[in-house]
Amino acid sequence: MTDNQVPHHRRLYEDLRKQIVDGVYKEGDLLPSENELCALYGVTRPTVRQSLAALVSDGFIRKRQGKGSIVYKLPKGIGILSIAGTTSALGEKNIRSELLEKPMVTMWPEPFMFPLSEPEQIAGCIQLKRVRFFNQKPIFYDINYIPNINMPRFTSRSFENKSLFDILRLHYGLEIVGGEQNLRAILADNKLSEYLRMDVGMPVLHLERKFDTNKPGISIYSSIYCNTEDQSVYGIF
């Protein structure tokens, strides 16, 4: 999806969202009024209201009668339990990611952690493996599985220090609308010890996640191993 194909309300949403994540607007700050946003961005009031409603839904702002749109402080910790995503919680400047291998088109692993739709099963998946760092310390080793359905040039994109959700939303029109997850504690083996820089046998939180999207029959899947030694986890639903 090119910039010209992105709806006006999504462009405004992305711009305001980025300013909140980057700290341009801080907790308790008022966003510009609807009239001011209309003038600043050259859009209509329904467009502004649609953008603000999405920010409310994603937990970035709260609407208060007689005051306007107030920036809401996202909880501290790792936003791994929230569909809003980790980058939204911790900020792009604090998160660094390293690809363990180039994204590749492959068959789904068997057995897979969630049932697949028939189109997903037939198309195969794009597998993306990363280690993600917060303040230079590895906190996630994640394996992502994206159905290989209408995903042109996906494997050639840069994923270093980028939000996967942002890429899917901005370039492929895939919106995360909900999902389900399984959580359990496991002990770090040699591979997890290496990736997460922790001792073998230390506890690791393992999450298997299915993200439903705005396109019926297409979901995004992740297997995430989380080092919670220094960071708590939380969720917004």
Secondary structure as UniProt FT lines:
FT   HELIX           3..5
FT   HELIX           8..21
FT   TURN            22..23
FT   TURN            27..28
FT   HELIX           34..41
FT   HELIX           45..57
FT   TURN            58..59
FT   STRAND          61..64
FT   TURN            65..67
FT   STRAND          68..71
FT   HELIX           79..81
FT   TURN            83..84
FT   HELIX           86..90
FT   TURN            92..94
FT   STRAND          95..99
FT   STRAND          104..106
FT   HELIX           118..123
FT   STRAND          125..134
FT   TURN            135..136
FT   STRAND          137..147
FT   TURN            152..153
FT   HELIX           154..156
FT   TURN            160..161
FT   HELIX           164..172
FT   STRAND          176..187
FT   HELIX           190..196
FT   TURN            200..201
FT   STRAND          203..213
FT   TURN            216..217
FT   STRAND          219..226
//
